[in-house]
Amino acid sequence: MAYSCSSFIICLTLLVLVFGTANATLYTNFYSHSCPKLFDTVKCEVESAISKETRMGASLLRLFFHDCFVNGCDGSILLDDTSSFTGEKNAGPNKNSARGFEVIDKIKSAVEEVCPGVVSCADILAIAARDSVHILGGPTWNVKLGRRDSRTASQSAANNGIPRPSSNLNQLVSRFNSLGLSSKDLVALSGGHTIGQARCTTFRARIYNETNIDSSFAHTRQSTCPRNSGSGDNNLAPLDLATPTFFDNHYFKNLIQKKGLLHSDQQLFNGGSTDSTVRTYSTNPASFFDDFSAAMIKMGDISPLTGSTGEIRKNCRRVN
C-alpha cells in the first residue's frame, strides 16, 4: 500500500512538472491522496482561533489578500526579514496591522503532523481564508491548490502592490485589472470588509475632511479617533458598523448610506462605474456570496508557483 501511494505521488509530481509549470494549474483535489486530512486539520485550527478572537477570521482573510497582491499567492507575506531581503511584514499596508501569523504557524505545525513536507504555506493560507469566511457566516468554495512557497519577499513590492485605504476608484480598478480581476471582482472582494476592524490612521482623513459621509457616522468615529495624528492612531473601529463579526452584505448597505469607513470603501459607491454593483449586492446577498466566491478563486490564481519552482517550507516564517 505504501508503494502504491508513493507511486501516485511520483506520478502526480511528474504531471505537475510537465503541465503545472507552464500553465500554473491548480487543482481542488491536489492533496486528496498525499494529505487526506488536510481540510479537517486546517478547519479545526481556524475554528479554535476564531473562537478565541472573532476578529482573527478577518485577519486571516486579509493575509491571503495581501499575499496574493504581491508577486502572486506564494506565501511571501509570511516570511520574516533576513540578511538577504527585507520582507513584506513591515511594508506600509502591513506594519502594525497584518496579523494572524501565529495562527498560520499553528496550522502549519498541525498539518506537518499529519503529512510532513507536503503542504505549502501558500495553500494553507488559501484554505484558512476560505474557512474563516465560512465560519463567520459567509459562503464556501472549492479552494484550488498546488501552490508552492516563495523563497523571497519584497517590502517595496508590498508597498507598491497592495491598494491603499486612500485609493480612488480609478486606482483601485487599475490595480485589480492589472492582476486579471474585473471591477465586479473589486466590489465583491471589497465586501470582505463586512468583517474586521481598521486603525484610526487609515480612516482619520475621511471622518474629518470628506463630505460624502453620513455626519452622525463621522461623529461616532471621531469619538475614538482624534483629529491629530499620534493620538489614538491604533484605536480600532469596525469596518461594518452593523454586523462587524458576521459575514453578510451589510457592508454594501453601509456604502449606500455613506457609512463606508475607509475612503477606498466609499469610492465604490460615489457616483462612479461600480455604483450599480454595490446596489445589487446590498439587496441580493446570494449574488454577493456567489460573486465573492468566484472572485476569491480568481484571486487565488494570481501567479502561483507550481511544479519545480519555489519550495514547500517547513516553517512558514523562513525558507528551508
Buried (B, 14 or more C-beta within 10 A) or exposed (E): EEEEEEEEEEEBBEEBEEEBBEEBBBBEEBBBEBBEBBBEBBBBBBBBBBEEEBBBBBBBBBBBBBBBBBBBBBBBBBBEEEEEBBBBBBBEBBEEBBBBBEBBBBBBEBBBEBBEEBBBBBBBBBBBBBBBBBBBBBBEBEBBBBBBBBBBBBBEBBBBBBBBBBBBBEBBBEBBEEBEBBBBBBBBBBBBBBBBBBBBBBBBBBBBEBEEBBEEBBEBBBEEBBEEEEEBBEBBBBBBBBBBBBBBBBBBBBBBBBBBBBBBBBBBBBEBEBBEBBBBBBEBBEBBBBBBBBBBBBBBBBBBBBBEBBBBBBBBBEBE
